[in-house]
Amino acid sequence: MNIDSEHHEPRKIGHKWFDAAIAIGLLLVSVSSLIVAVVHSQTLEKMAEANAKLVEANSWPYLGYGTGNSEGPNQDSIELRVTNDGVGPAKIEAAELKWQGTAYRNATDFLRACCGYKAAPSNDRLWMDLMTGRVLRAGETINFITLFRTPGDDQTWKKLDRARLSPALSVNICYCSVFDECWVEDVRRMSLKPQHVDRCDAPPIPFGVQAGK
């Protein structure tokens, strides 16, 4: 007896396409996750940069020049001063005062050159304050030269009254923030864009040494 048997192939239900679709779906999910991670990382970096700039901005010093001619009940005076008009402390690393292109070490030598100043034995009509090596807080002022008016000294007084606003006077100061970002500028220019430098170098003739030194 011959028994005929029929062999039937299994029906194709598309498993390979299904697997391929799953693989493609997983790949798309992975790529999407990678893109999201990259974008998130870039966003965090931008936020970190923005926060760093905000901190630096809140610690930004800015030195400006000021001068005044005041009349008091007892004695008149002329002041030359530097003020920190920024929002953070300024570390004053170097200072240079020039009159007509020549640098002077102290107020006495400068006043002699500009104004024919003659120091009295007591020298009590001239007050000087050092700038270099100081930390100037926001809003703080240094009166680096104060000359009091005395009888018989009208010529020196009048000459200094003109010299304090003259373009022949320059007050070059190099200062740094608490983050050691440094700038150098002739503060008499009152520029909002002082020159950025890597560090402060001492000038050949620094201002602030007492007379005779």
Backbone hydrogen bonds in HBPLUS format (Angstrom, degrees):
<---DONOR---> <-ACCEPTOR-->    atom                        ^
c    i                          cat <-CA-CA->   ^        H-A-AA   ^      H-
h    n   atom  resd res      DA  || num        DHA   H-A  angle D-A-AA Bond
n    s   type  num  typ     dist DA aas  dist angle  dist       angle   num
A0018-PHE N   A0014-GLY O   3.12 MM   4  6.27 152.5  2.19 144.4 152.6     1
A0019-ASP N   A0015-HIS O   2.80 MM   4  6.07 160.2  1.83 154.8 159.4     2
A0020-ALA N   A0016-LYS O   2.86 MM   4  6.06 158.6  1.91 146.0 152.6     3
A0021-ALA N   A0017-TRP O   2.80 MM   4  5.97 154.5  1.87 143.5 150.7     4
A0022-ILE N   A0018-PHE O   2.93 MM   4  6.23 155.5  1.99 147.1 153.6     5
A0023-ALA N   A0019-ASP O   2.88 MM   4  6.14 160.9  1.91 150.6 155.9     6
A0024-ILE N   A0020-ALA O   2.85 MM   4  6.10 162.5  1.88 152.4 157.0     7
A0025-GLY N   A0021-ALA O   2.82 MM   4  6.00 156.1  1.87 145.5 153.0     8
A0026-LEU N   A0022-ILE O   2.82 MM   4  6.10 159.7  1.87 153.0 158.0     9
A0027-LEU N   A0023-ALA O   2.89 MM   4  6.12 153.4  1.96 146.0 153.9    10
A0028-LEU N   A0024-ILE O   2.86 MM   4  6.12 158.3  1.90 150.5 156.1    11
A0029-VAL N   A0025-GLY O   2.92 MM   4  6.20 155.5  1.98 146.9 154.0    12
A0030-SER N   A0026-LEU O   2.84 MM   4  6.07 157.1  1.90 147.0 153.5    13
A0031-VAL N   A0027-LEU O   2.80 MM   4  6.07 164.4  1.83 154.0 158.2    14
A0032-SER N   A0028-LEU O   2.83 MM   4  5.98 161.2  1.87 147.2 153.0    15
A0033-SER N   A0029-VAL O   2.82 MM   4  6.03 156.6  1.88 147.5 154.2    16
A0034-LEU N   A0030-SER O   2.86 MM   4  6.11 153.0  1.93 147.7 155.4    17
A0035-ILE N   A0031-VAL O   2.86 MM   4  6.15 159.5  1.91 151.8 157.3    18
A0036-VAL N   A0032-SER O   2.88 MM   4  6.12 163.3  1.91 151.1 155.7    19
A0037-ALA N   A0033-SER O   2.85 MM   4  6.05 155.0  1.91 144.7 151.9    20
A0038-VAL N   A0034-LEU O   2.86 MM   4  6.12 158.7  1.91 152.0 157.3    21
A0039-VAL N   A0035-ILE O   2.89 MM   4  6.10 170.9  1.90 156.7 159.1    22
A0040-HIS N   A0036-VAL O   2.85 MM   4  5.95 157.6  1.90 146.3 153.3    23
A0041-SER N   A0037-ALA O   2.86 MM   4  6.03 154.5  1.92 143.9 151.2    24
A0042-GLN N   A0038-VAL O   2.88 MM   4  6.17 160.2  1.92 153.3 158.5    25
A0043-THR N   A0039-VAL O   2.86 MM   4  6.08 152.6  1.94 145.8 154.0    26
A0044-LEU N   A0040-HIS O   2.89 MM   4  6.17 156.6  1.94 149.2 155.1    27
A0045-GLU N   A0041-SER O   2.92 MM   4  6.21 155.1  1.99 147.6 154.6    28
A0046-LYS N   A0042-GLN O   2.92 MM   4  6.16 159.0  1.97 148.3 153.7    29
A0047-MET N   A0043-THR O   2.88 MM   4  6.12 153.5  1.95 146.3 154.2    30
A0048-ALA N   A0044-LEU O   2.80 MM   4  6.05 153.4  1.87 147.1 154.7    31
A0049-GLU N   A0045-GLU O   2.87 MM   4  6.13 157.8  1.92 150.0 155.8    32
A0050-ALA N   A0046-LYS O   2.84 MM   4  6.01 157.7  1.88 145.5 152.2    33
A0051-ASN N   A0047-MET O   2.86 MM   4  6.06 154.5  1.92 145.9 152.9    34
A0052-ALA N   A0048-ALA O   2.89 MM   4  6.10 154.6  1.95 144.7 152.0    35
A0053-LYS N   A0049-GLU O   2.88 MM   4  6.13 159.0  1.92 150.5 156.0    36
A0054-LEU N   A0050-ALA O   2.88 MM   4  6.08 148.8  1.98 141.7 151.0    37
A0055-VAL N   A0051-ASN O   2.88 MM   4  6.15 156.8  1.94 148.9 154.5    38
A0056-GLU N   A0052-ALA O   2.93 MM   4  6.18 160.7  1.97 148.3 153.7    39
A0057-ALA N   A0053-LYS O   2.75 MM   4  5.91 155.1  1.82 145.0 152.7    40
A0058-ASN N   A0054-LEU O   2.94 MM   4  6.15 148.8  2.04 143.5 151.6    41
A0059-SER N   A0056-GLU O   2.99 MM   3  4.99 151.3  2.07 100.1 109.1    42
A0060-TRP N   A0057-ALA O   3.42 MM   3  5.11 164.7  2.45 104.7 103.5    43
A0087-VAL N   A0060-TRP O   2.76 MM  27  5.50 145.5  1.88 169.4 164.9    44
A0088-GLY N   A0060-TRP O   3.10 MM  28  4.85 133.3  2.33 112.7 110.7    45
A0085-ASP N   A0062-TYR O   2.66 MM  23  5.31 137.7  1.84 173.3 172.0    46
A0064-GLY N   A0083-THR O   2.83 MM  19  5.32 161.2  1.87 155.4 161.9    47
A0083-THR N   A0064-GLY O   2.90 MM  19  5.32 163.2  1.93 151.7 157.4    48
A0066-GLY N   A0081-ARG O   2.89 MM  15  5.08 158.7  1.94 145.5 142.2    49
A0081-ARG N   A0066-GLY O   2.78 MM  15  5.08 165.7  1.80 161.3 156.5    50
A0068-GLY N   A0079-GLU O   3.08 MM  11  5.24 151.6  2.16 135.3 141.8    51
A0079-GLU N   A0068-GLY O   2.89 MM  11  5.24 161.6  1.93 150.9 156.7    52
A0070-SER N   A0077-SER O   2.89 MM   7  5.44 145.5  2.01 161.7 169.9    53
A0077-SER N   A0070-SER O   2.96 MM   7  5.44 162.8  1.99 151.5 156.2    54
A0149-ARG N   A0076-ASP O   2.83 MM  73  5.29 166.8  1.85 141.4 144.1    55
A0078-ILE N   A0147-LEU O   2.90 MM  69  5.32 151.3  1.99 144.6 153.8    56
A0147-LEU N   A0078-ILE O   2.93 MM  69  5.32 160.3  1.97 153.5 158.5    57
A0080-LEU N   A0145-ILE O   2.86 MM  65  5.14 154.5  1.92 154.9 157.7    58
A0144-PHE N   A0080-LEU O   2.94 MM  64  6.03 115.8  2.37 142.3 160.0    59
A0145-ILE N   A0080-LEU O   3.31 MM  65  5.14 156.3  2.37 146.0 144.1    60
A0082-VAL N   A0142-ILE O   2.90 MM  60  5.30 152.0  1.98 145.0 153.5    61
A0142-ILE N   A0082-VAL O   2.82 MM  60  5.30 160.1  1.86 154.6 161.5    62
A0084-ASN N   A0140-GLU O   3.03 MM  56  5.75 164.0  2.06 165.0 169.3    63
A0139-GLY N   A0084-ASN O   2.75 MM  55  5.28 159.7  1.79 153.5 157.6    64
A0090-ALA N   A0136-LEU O   2.83 MM  46  5.06 161.3  1.87 138.9 144.8    65
A0136-LEU N   A0090-ALA O   2.77 MM  46  5.06 159.2  1.81 154.5 152.6    66
A0091-LYS N   A0176-CYS O   2.80 MM  85  5.04 176.1  1.80 154.9 156.1    67
A0176-CYS N   A0091-LYS O   2.90 MM  85  5.04 149.5  1.99 130.9 140.3    68
A0092-ILE N   A0134-ARG O   2.87 MM  42  5.46 161.4  1.90 169.7 174.2    69
A0133-GLY N   A0092-ILE O   2.84 MM  41  5.65 153.5  1.91 156.3 159.0    70
A0093-GLU N   A0174-CYS O   2.91 MM  81  5.72 146.1  2.02 146.5 157.4    71
A0094-ALA N   A0174-CYS O   3.26 MM  80  5.12 157.3  2.32 142.4 141.9    72
A0174-CYS N   A0094-ALA O   2.94 MM  80  5.12 167.1  1.96 141.6 144.5    73
A0207-PHE N   A0095-ALA O   2.89 MM 112  5.51 171.7  1.90 133.7 136.5    74
A0096-GLU N   A0172-ASN O   2.74 MM  76  4.99 144.3  1.87 151.0 159.0    75
A0172-ASN N   A0096-GLU O   2.76 MM  76  4.99 145.0  1.88 165.0 162.8    76
A0104-TYR N   A0097-LEU O   3.00 MM   7  5.98 154.2  2.07 168.1 172.3    77
A0098-LYS N   A0170-SER O   2.90 MM  72  5.17 167.1  1.92 150.9 154.6    78
A0170-SER N   A0098-LYS O   2.95 MM  72  5.17 158.3  2.00 147.8 149.8    79
A0099-TRP N   A0102-THR O   2.87 MM   3  5.36 155.5  1.93 149.7 149.7    80
A0102-THR N   A0099-TRP O   3.15 MM   3  5.36 168.7  2.16 112.3 115.2    81
A0100-GLN N   A0168-ALA O   2.82 MM  68  4.71 160.0  1.86 132.7 139.7    82
A0208-GLY N   A0105-ARG O   2.68 MM 103  5.79 149.6  1.76 137.7 145.3    83
A0209-VAL N   A0105-ARG O   2.82 MM 104  5.38 130.9  2.06 151.4 154.9    84
A0110-PHE N   A0106-ASN O   3.16 MM   4  6.39 159.9  2.20 148.4 154.5    85
A0111-LEU N   A0107-ALA O   2.86 MM   4  6.00 166.2  1.88 155.6 158.8    86
A0112-ARG N   A0108-THR O   3.02 MM   4  6.23 147.6  2.13 146.1 155.0    87
A0113-ALA N   A0109-ASP O   3.13 MM   4  6.33 156.2  2.19 144.2 149.9    88
A0114-CYS N   A0110-PHE O   2.89 MM   4  6.12 165.8  1.91 159.6 163.4    89
A0115-CYS N   A0111-LEU O   2.90 MM   4  5.26 149.7  1.99 130.7 139.7    90
A0117-TYR N   A0111-LEU O   3.23 MM   6  5.31 166.3  2.25 117.1 117.2    91
A0116-GLY N   A0112-ARG O   3.25 MM   4  4.58 142.0  2.40 116.0 116.8    92
A0123-ASN N   A0120-ALA O   3.01 MM   3  4.71 115.5  2.44  91.2 108.4    93
A0148-PHE N   A0125-ARG O   2.74 MM  23  4.89 170.2  1.75 154.1 157.2    94
A0127-TRP N   A0146-THR O   2.77 MM  19  4.95 170.5  1.78 154.5 157.9    95
A0146-THR N   A0127-TRP O   2.88 MM  19  4.95 149.8  1.97 153.0 151.8    96
A0129-ASP N   A0144-PHE O   3.32 MM  15  4.42 158.6  2.37 107.3 108.9    97
A0140-GLU N   A0137-ARG O   2.96 MM   3  5.29 162.9  1.98 133.5 134.8    98
A0153-ASP N   A0150-THR O   3.16 MM   3  5.62 143.9  2.29 142.8 139.4    99
A0157-TRP N   A0153-ASP O   3.14 MM   4  6.33 163.0  2.17 151.7 157.1   100
A0158-LYS N   A0154-ASP O   2.88 MM   4  6.04 166.2  1.89 153.4 156.4   101
A0159-LYS N   A0155-GLN O   2.99 MM   4  6.14 159.8  2.03 149.5 155.2   102
A0160-LEU N   A0156-THR O   2.98 MM   4  6.15 162.2  2.02 151.3 155.7   103
A0161-ASP N   A0157-TRP O   2.92 MM   4  6.10 149.3  2.02 146.2 155.7   104
A0162-ARG N   A0158-LYS O   3.18 MM   4  6.49 137.9  2.37 139.1 148.4   105
A0162-ARG N   A0159-LYS O   3.21 MM   3  5.27 130.8  2.46  94.5 106.8   106
A0163-ALA N   A0159-LYS O   2.82 MM   4  6.05 159.9  1.86 148.0 154.8   107
A0164-ARG N   A0160-LEU O   2.97 MM   4  5.88 156.3  2.03 150.7 152.4   108
A0165-LEU N   A0162-ARG O   3.30 MM   3  5.91 156.4  2.36 114.3 120.3   109
A0166-SER N   A0163-ALA O   3.07 MM   3  4.81 158.8  2.11 100.8 107.5   110
A0169-LEU N   A0166-SER O   3.13 MM   3  5.74 168.3  2.15 116.8 120.5   111
A0187-VAL N   A0171-VAL O   2.93 MM  16  5.85 142.5  2.07 164.5 153.8   112
A0173-ILE N   A0185-GLU O   2.94 MM  12  5.66 165.3  1.96 151.9 150.7   113
A0185-GLU N   A0173-ILE O   3.04 MM  12  5.66 153.3  2.12 143.0 150.2   114
A0175-TYR N   A0183-TRP O   2.89 MM   8  5.60 153.9  1.95 160.3 168.2   115
A0183-TRP N   A0175-TYR O   2.85 MM   8  5.60 158.4  1.89 164.6 171.6   116
A0177-SER N   A0181-GLU O   2.81 MM   4  5.32 148.5  1.91 142.3 151.9   117
A0180-ASP N   A0177-SER O   3.02 MM   3  5.11 154.8  2.09 112.0 112.7   118
A0197-VAL N   A0182-CYS O   2.99 MM  15  5.47 166.7  2.01 131.0 135.0   119
A0184-VAL N   A0195-GLN O   2.89 MM  11  5.40 150.5  1.98 147.6 157.3   120
A0195-GLN N   A0184-VAL O   3.25 MM  11  5.40 133.3  2.48 157.7 150.8   121
A0189-ARG N   A0186-ASP O   2.90 MM   3  5.81 163.8  1.92 129.4 133.8   122
A0190-MET N   A0187-VAL O   3.24 MM   3  5.42 147.2  2.35 102.2 110.8   123
A0213-LYS N   A0210-GLN O   3.18 MM   3  5.89 149.5  2.28 144.1 143.5   124
